[in-house]
Amino acid sequence: MKVLLDTCVWGKARVEIQNAGHDVVWAGDWPEDPGDAEILAIAHSQERVFVTLDKDFGDLAIHHGLPHHGIIRLVDLSSSEQARSCIDVLGRFGEKLLEGTIVTVEIHRLRVRPPGESS
């Protein structure tokens, strides 16, 4: 699966996610931050699941209707838990993510929001 990691995601998570067989780009490698809406647009145009710690992307997708191929939001996870959680969610919800599902990952909880679900 193709994945775009936000700059706020631990950079070394990329290697672990790649080792699990995914095509991963980390926005922290880019020369400059193009802004949230543009990052989500890039992920969408490249058909990448977007992974972030930032709740603003859910707002862009849900309330502003920006298109996406899935968002994984990691909440209060340690650096070492970020990659492991992404790999798990990609394995469990890969197809649903590509359809526009948003998955919020907390230490002891997952929230899965299918596309079109109201607030």
C-alpha positions as CSV (number, residue, x, y, z in Angstrom):
1,M,0.0,0.0,0.0
2,K,1.2,3.5,-0.7
3,V,1.5,5.8,2.4
4,L,2.4,9.4,3.0
5,L,3.6,10.2,6.5
6,D,3.1,13.7,7.8
7,T,6.2,15.6,9.1
8,C,4.9,15.1,12.7
9,V,5.1,11.3,12.4
10,W,8.4,9.9,13.6
11,G,10.7,9.8,10.6
12,K,12.2,6.4,11.4
13,A,8.7,4.9,11.2
14,R,9.1,5.1,7.5
15,V,11.7,2.3,7.5
16,E,9.6,0.0,9.6
17,I,6.5,0.5,7.5
18,Q,8.6,0.0,4.3
19,N,10.0,-3.2,5.8
20,A,6.4,-4.4,6.2
21,G,6.1,-4.1,2.4
22,H,4.5,-0.6,1.9
23,D,5.6,2.2,-0.4
24,V,6.3,5.1,2.0
25,V,7.0,8.8,1.6
26,W,7.8,11.0,4.6
27,A,6.9,14.7,4.2
28,G,9.8,15.6,6.5
29,D,12.1,14.9,3.5
30,W,10.5,17.7,1.5
31,P,12.4,21.0,1.2
32,E,9.4,22.9,2.6
33,D,6.0,22.3,4.1
34,P,3.3,23.1,1.4
35,G,0.5,23.4,4.0
36,D,-2.1,21.0,5.2
37,A,-4.6,21.2,2.3
38,E,-1.8,20.7,-0.3
39,I,-0.3,17.8,1.7
40,L,-3.7,16.1,1.6
41,A,-4.1,16.8,-2.1
42,I,-0.6,15.3,-2.8
43,A,-1.6,12.2,-0.9
44,H,-4.8,11.9,-2.8
45,S,-3.2,12.5,-6.2
46,Q,-0.7,9.8,-5.5
47,E,-3.3,7.5,-4.1
48,R,-1.6,7.3,-0.7
49,V,-3.1,6.7,2.7
50,F,-2.1,9.8,4.8
51,V,-0.8,9.3,8.4
52,T,-0.7,12.1,10.8
53,L,-0.8,13.1,14.5
54,D,-2.8,16.3,13.6
55,K,-6.6,16.4,13.9
56,D,-6.8,19.3,11.4
57,F,-6.7,16.8,8.5
58,G,-9.9,15.1,9.6
59,D,-11.5,18.5,9.6
60,L,-10.3,19.2,6.1
61,A,-11.7,15.9,4.9
62,I,-14.9,15.8,6.9
63,H,-16.0,19.5,7.1
64,H,-14.4,20.9,4.0
65,G,-14.9,17.8,1.8
66,L,-11.3,17.5,0.6
67,P,-10.8,14.2,-1.2
68,H,-8.4,11.6,0.2
69,H,-7.5,7.9,0.1
70,G,-7.8,7.4,3.8
71,I,-6.4,9.0,6.8
72,I,-4.8,7.4,9.9
73,R,-4.6,9.7,12.9
74,L,-2.3,8.6,15.7
75,V,-3.1,10.0,19.1
76,D,-0.6,10.0,22.0
77,L,1.4,7.1,20.7
78,S,5.1,6.8,21.4
79,S,7.5,7.0,18.5
80,S,8.0,3.2,18.6
81,E,4.2,2.6,18.6
82,Q,3.6,4.8,15.6
83,A,5.0,2.4,13.0
84,R,3.6,-0.7,14.6
85,S,0.1,0.9,14.8
86,C,0.3,2.0,11.1
87,I,1.2,-1.5,9.9
88,D,-1.6,-3.0,11.9
89,V,-4.2,-0.5,10.6
90,L,-3.0,-0.8,7.0
91,G,-3.3,-4.6,7.3
92,R,-6.8,-4.5,8.9
93,F,-8.4,-1.6,7.0
94,G,-6.4,-1.1,3.8
95,E,-9.2,-1.4,1.3
96,K,-11.5,0.7,3.5
97,L,-8.9,3.4,3.9
98,L,-8.5,3.6,0.1
99,E,-12.3,4.2,-0.1
100,G,-12.0,7.3,2.2
101,T,-12.2,5.8,5.7
102,I,-10.6,7.7,8.6
103,V,-9.1,5.6,11.4
104,T,-8.1,7.2,14.7
105,V,-5.7,5.2,16.7
106,E,-5.3,5.6,20.5
107,I,-3.4,3.4,22.9
108,H,-6.4,1.2,23.8
109,R,-9.0,2.3,21.2
110,L,-9.6,2.5,17.4
111,R,-12.3,4.7,15.9
112,V,-13.2,3.9,12.3
113,R,-15.1,6.5,10.4
114,P,-16.4,5.3,7.0
115,P,-16.7,7.9,4.2
116,G,-19.9,9.9,4.5
117,E,-20.5,9.2,8.2
118,S,-22.0,12.3,9.8
119,S,-20.4,13.9,12.9
